[in-house]
Amino acid sequence: TQAHRGGISKLRLVGASYPAFADFCSVALRETGWKVTEARGEISPAGYFRSLAAREFPCIPRLRPVEQVLCGSRPDFWHEAVGHIAPLVDPEVSRFYQRCGALYVETRRRRNFARARELEILLWVLLEYGFLVERGEVRAFGAALSGSFVALTKWRMGRWVVRPFSPRCVLDSGLFEESREPERDPEGRLVFYAMASLDETFRALAEFVDSAESGIVQQWTHA
């Protein structure tokens, strides 16, 4: 997306040199308003979304091994910095990340754990594998897509099909279940989902949560 391209430039993620982590954190704070914190590995969903709600992003400072340069198998600095943190320079993306984190935290605070689990799945799909309609064109938005040369190549070659996002369609798709074959179209192409806009998507998420418990949508859609 345009946010990714602009963020990569502003955060100095261009060229052959690998930035010192402390320097990157300083630049990220100045350009995005988010505090980047060091993470040793993947953290729990609850911890991750609490961080987003507080405008903090946990980032793994190590780079992937050279044999995975085109497509990493685990989160690393490239994935976090290019896929997640760079687009936070855009105020709309920044707001979306923070509001999603806050919605998840509030859902758990109300002990609506079943909906929180579904929200966790939806946000994982969107933030890692979601697409976004930008100026009439479908663009890769999720970090697992935007930070992977292999994924972007498959998309450009027409190996995947993208449909409009809705919470129930994503939950029924199997994208998040390792033991289940993900949804494919009649031509055998994997199905992914595109958001019409970030604000519209957040409203859909909040309404989905509110369908099981009243009050949350009114509080967070106007945050």
ZAMARGU-4260 file (C-alpha; in steps of 0.2 Angstrom, whole numbers, plus 5000, padded with zeros to 4 digits):
<rodrens>
0) 5000/5000/5000 | 5005/5018/4999 | 5007/5018/5018 | 5020/5004/5017 | 5030/5013/5003
5) 5030/5029/5013 | 5034/5021/5029 | 5049/5011/5022 | 5056/5028/5016 | 5053/5038/5032
10) 5060/5024/5043 | 5075/5022/5032 | 5072/5004/5028 | 5080/5006/5011 | 5098/5002/5005
15) 5109/4988/5009 | 5113/4992/5028 | 5103/4984/5042 | 5099/4998/5055 | 5104/4997/5073
20) 5089/4992/5083 | 5090/5007/5095 | 5092/5019/5080 | 5077/5011/5072 | 5066/5012/5088
25) 5071/5031/5089 | 5066/5035/5071 | 5050/5024/5072 | 5044/5034/5088 | 5047/5051/5079
30) 5039/5046/5063 | 5024/5035/5069 | 5021/5040/5088 | 5023/5022/5092 | 5035/5015/5104
35) 5044/5000/5097 | 5049/4987/5111 | 5061/4972/5109 | 5053/4955/5109 | 5062/4939/5110
40) 5049/4929/5101 | 5031/4928/5097 | 5020/4934/5112 | 5003/4929/5117 | 4988/4937/5108
45) 4982/4946/5124 | 5000/4954/5126 | 5001/4958/5108 | 4984/4967/5108 | 4987/4976/5124
50) 5003/4983/5116 | 4993/4989/5101 | 4980/4998/5112 | 4995/5007/5121 | 5003/5012/5104
55) 5017/5000/5107 | 5024/4987/5094 | 5034/4972/5100 | 5048/4969/5087 | 5060/4955/5085
60) 5077/4963/5082 | 5085/4948/5073 | 5084/4945/5054 | 5079/4929/5045 | 5092/4917/5039
65) 5098/4921/5021 | 5090/4905/5014 | 5073/4913/5019 | 5076/4930/5012 | 5062/4929/5000
70) 5049/4922/5012 | 5052/4920/5031 | 5045/4906/5040 | 5044/4915/5057 | 5042/4933/5062
75) 5058/4943/5062 | 5064/4961/5060 | 5060/4962/5042 | 5043/4956/5044 | 5039/4967/5059
80) 5048/4983/5052 | 5042/4982/5034 | 5025/4973/5036 | 5018/4981/5052 | 5028/4996/5058
85) 5032/5005/5042 | 5013/5008/5038 | 5010/5016/5055 | 5017/5032/5048 | 5000/5034/5040
90) 4988/5041/5053 | 4973/5030/5046 | 4983/5014/5048 | 4990/5019/5065 | 4972/5023/5071
95) 4966/5006/5064 | 4980/4996/5073 | 4977/5005/5090 | 4958/5004/5089 | 4958/4985/5085
100) 4970/4982/5100 | 4958/4992/5111 | 4943/4983/5105 | 4951/4966/5109 | 4956/4972/5126
105) 4939/4978/5130 | 4931/4962/5124 | 4942/4952/5136 | 4939/4964/5150 | 4920/4961/5148
110) 4924/4942/5149 | 4917/4939/5132 | 4931/4926/5129 | 4922/4917/5115 | 4920/4933/5105
115) 4938/4938/5110 | 4945/4922/5102 | 4935/4925/5086 | 4941/4943/5086 | 4959/4937/5088
120) 4957/4926/5073 | 4949/4940/5062 | 4963/4952/5067 | 4977/4940/5064 | 4970/4937/5046
125) 4968/4955/5042 | 4985/4961/5049 | 4994/4947/5042 | 4985/4941/5026 | 4972/4955/5023
130) 4971/4966/5007 | 4965/4984/5006 | 4956/4993/4992 | 4966/5008/4988 | 4961/5021/4975
135) 4950/5007/4967 | 4964/4994/4966 | 4967/4979/4978 | 4983/4981/4987 | 4992/4969/4999
140) 4990/4976/5017 | 4994/4962/5029 | 5012/4960/5035 | 5014/4942/5029 | 5010/4948/5012
145) 5018/4965/5010 | 5035/4958/5018 | 5036/4943/5007 | 5042/4943/4989 | 5035/4925/4986
150) 5018/4930/4992 | 5017/4946/4982 | 5023/4936/4966 | 5009/4923/4969 | 4997/4937/4970
155) 5003/4946/4954 | 5003/4930/4945 | 4984/4927/4949 | 4987/4912/4960 | 4975/4919/4973
160) 4957/4927/4972 | 4952/4941/4984 | 4934/4943/4990 | 4926/4957/5000 | 4929/4956/5019
165) 4916/4951/5031 | 4919/4943/5049 | 4908/4928/5046 | 4916/4924/5029 | 4934/4925/5036
170) 4929/4914/5051 | 4921/4901/5039 | 4936/4901/5027 | 4948/4890/5037 | 4963/4902/5033
175) 4968/4901/5052 | 4966/4883/5055 | 4982/4872/5052 | 4971/4856/5052 | 4959/4862/5039
180) 4961/4865/5020 | 4958/4883/5017 | 4945/4889/5006 | 4948/4889/4987 | 4938/4895/4972
185) 4931/4883/4958 | 4948/4886/4949 | 4958/4880/4964 | 4964/4897/4969 | 4966/4901/4988
190) 4954/4914/4994 | 4959/4930/5003 | 4949/4945/5009 | 4950/4963/5005 | 4944/4978/5016
195) 4935/4992/5007 | 4942/5004/5020 | 4950/5003/5037 | 4937/5013/5045 | 4923/5003/5038
200) 4932/4987/5043 | 4934/4992/5061 | 4915/4996/5061 | 4911/4979/5055 | 4923/4971/5068
205) 4915/4981/5082 | 4897/4977/5076 | 4902/4959/5076 | 4908/4959/5094 | 4893/4969/5099
210) 4881/4956/5091 | 4885/4945/5106 | 4887/4959/5119 | 4879/4976/5119 | 4889/4992/5122
215) 4906/4989/5114 | 4902/4996/5097 | 4895/5012/5103 | 4911/5015/5114 | 4924/5010/5101
220) 4917/5015/5084 | 4919/5034/5089 | 4936/5032/5097
</rodrens>
